[in-house]
Amino acid sequence: MSREPTAGRRQARATGSGRNVPARPRLGRGGEVRRRPSDRPGKRDRGEEERGPLEIALVGDLTDNEADLTDKLLGVPPGGECTIWFDSPGGNPYCAMALSTLMKLRGVRATGIVGGECSSAALWPFATCVRRLVTPFSVFLFHPMKWQSEEHIGITEAAEWSRHFVELEAEMDRMLGDLFGRSHDLIARWIKTHRYVSGKEMVEAGLAEMVALDTLPELVPPAAD
């Protein structure tokens, strides 16, 4: 994962994306949200014009945009629908768990669409989507977590961090398999081998649906009469 757990300034970092990010989460420009018109008659939002499910852009490092993404997901009513557009190299795994937990506990029925990259920690919220769409050009990176220390720490603290890190990695790997609902062994192999996976391979593994680079009618409102 491109950004991973931090303890003080210590942080677990996966180098798959090769992108460095600040040590602390900060609000970024990702997570932009808009609503699209709905073709479902009678649905109105506080007396405004008819609107459809929220569309959320999960773009860039998750950690940079965690506060904004959380706010946008909280804008989806419990049990409601949204569409999440993915192009992310990953981020802190605690952020990934938090976003997935929010979606699961609130019963958010998200359609995830990978327009570019969905790697590392971004895989967890994508796996939480009830429908997952990819194109032939979508790219996914599965790999183990790595960590590094940017400060001097005592041996006791280092040993405790190592113990926690091993448990966290194992728990998150199991969680990813559970969220996808299948192919635990295949996902474990991809993670172990630092595997770049294509959209086609995701479909073959039963983890996503393929869509062509063409207008997707369900995302486009009908023309006004």
SVG drawing of the C-alpha trace seen along z (x, -y; Angstrom):
<svg xmlns="http://www.w3.org/2000/svg" viewBox="-44 -22 61 43">
<polyline fill="none" stroke="black" stroke-width="0.4" points="0.0,0.0 1.4,-3.4 0.6,-4.7 0.2,-2.5 0.0,-2.5 1.7,-5.2 2.8,-5.2 4.3,-8.6 6.4,-9.1 6.8,-5.4 4.9,-4.2 4.3,-1.0 4.7,-1.8 4.2,0.3 6.2,-0.9 4.1,0.4 3.0,-3.0 6.3,-4.7 4.5,-7.9 5.5,-9.5 2.9,-11.4 2.8,-13.4 3.0,-11.6 -0.3,-12.9 -3.7,-12.8 -4.7,-16.1 -7.6,-17.2 -7.0,-17.0 -8.9,-17.7 -10.0,-14.1 -13.4,-12.8 -15.2,-15.3 -18.9,-14.6 -21.8,-15.5 -25.3,-14.2 -26.7,-13.1 -30.4,-13.4 -32.4,-10.3 -34.8,-8.5 -36.8,-7.3 -40.0,-9.4 -41.1,-10.7 -37.6,-10.7 -36.8,-14.2 -34.1,-15.5 -35.6,-18.1 -37.9,-19.5 -35.2,-20.0 -35.2,-18.5 -35.1,-14.8 -31.7,-13.4 -30.0,-10.0 -27.3,-8.3 -24.3,-10.3 -21.2,-10.0 -18.0,-10.1 -14.5,-10.3 -12.0,-8.3 -8.9,-9.7 -5.4,-10.0 -4.0,-8.9 -6.7,-7.7 -5.0,-9.2 -4.8,-12.7 -8.6,-12.6 -9.9,-10.5 -11.8,-13.3 -13.5,-14.4 -14.3,-10.8 -15.8,-10.0 -17.9,-13.1 -19.2,-12.2 -20.0,-8.6 -21.8,-9.9 -23.9,-11.9 -25.3,-8.7 -28.4,-7.7 -28.1,-4.5 -29.0,-1.7 -28.7,-4.2 -26.9,-3.9 -23.8,-5.7 -21.3,-5.3 -17.6,-5.5 -15.1,-6.2 -11.6,-4.8 -8.2,-6.0 -6.0,-5.6 -2.6,-4.1 -3.7,-3.3 -3.0,-4.8 -3.0,-4.1 -4.6,-0.7 -6.4,-2.1 -8.1,-4.6 -9.0,-1.7 -10.6,0.2 -12.4,-2.9 -14.0,-3.6 -15.0,0.1 -16.4,0.3 -18.5,-2.8 -19.9,-1.4 -20.7,2.0 -22.2,0.7 -24.4,-1.8 -25.4,0.6 -24.2,-1.6 -24.9,0.1 -22.1,-1.3 -21.2,-0.6 -17.4,-0.8 -16.0,-1.7 -12.2,-1.6 -11.4,-4.2 -7.6,-3.9 -5.8,-2.4 -7.1,-0.7 -4.1,0.5 -3.0,1.4 -5.3,0.0 -7.8,-1.2 -8.7,2.4 -10.6,2.6 -13.3,0.0 -13.5,1.3 -14.1,4.8 -16.8,3.4 -18.8,2.2 -21.8,4.4 -21.2,4.1 -17.7,3.7 -17.1,2.6 -13.8,2.5 -12.6,1.8 -9.9,3.6 -7.5,0.9 -8.2,1.0 -5.1,1.9 -4.9,3.3 -1.8,3.9 -1.9,6.5 1.2,6.6 2.3,7.2 2.5,4.3 5.9,2.9 6.9,0.5 9.8,-1.7 10.8,-3.8 11.7,-7.5 12.8,-7.9 14.8,-6.1 12.6,-3.9 13.2,-1.6 13.5,2.1 10.3,2.8 8.3,0.4 9.8,1.8 8.9,5.3 5.3,4.4 5.0,2.6 6.3,5.6 3.8,7.9 0.9,5.6 2.1,5.2 2.1,9.0 -1.4,9.3 -2.7,6.3 -1.4,7.7 -2.9,11.1 -6.3,9.7 -6.5,7.3 -5.6,10.0 -8.4,12.2 -10.8,9.2 -10.0,8.5 -10.9,12.1 -14.1,11.9 -15.1,8.6 -14.6,10.0 -16.5,13.1 -14.3,15.6 -10.8,16.6 -9.0,16.3 -6.2,18.4 -5.8,16.5 -5.8,13.2 -3.2,14.4 -1.0,15.5 -1.4,12.1 -0.5,10.3 2.6,12.5 3.9,12.0 3.3,8.2 1.0,8.9 -0.3,6.3 -3.7,7.6 -5.7,6.5 -9.4,5.8 -9.7,8.9 -8.1,11.0 -10.4,9.5 -13.4,10.6 -12.0,14.1 -11.5,14.4 -15.2,13.5 -14.2,10.3 -15.7,7.7 -17.8,7.1 -16.3,5.9 -17.7,2.8 -16.6,1.4 -15.3,-2.1 -18.7,-3.3 -21.6,-5.1 -23.1,-3.2 -26.8,-3.8 -27.5,-3.4 -25.2,-6.3 -26.7,-8.7 -30.0,-10.4 -32.7,-10.2 -33.0,-13.2 -35.6,-15.7 -38.9,-15.7"/>
</svg>
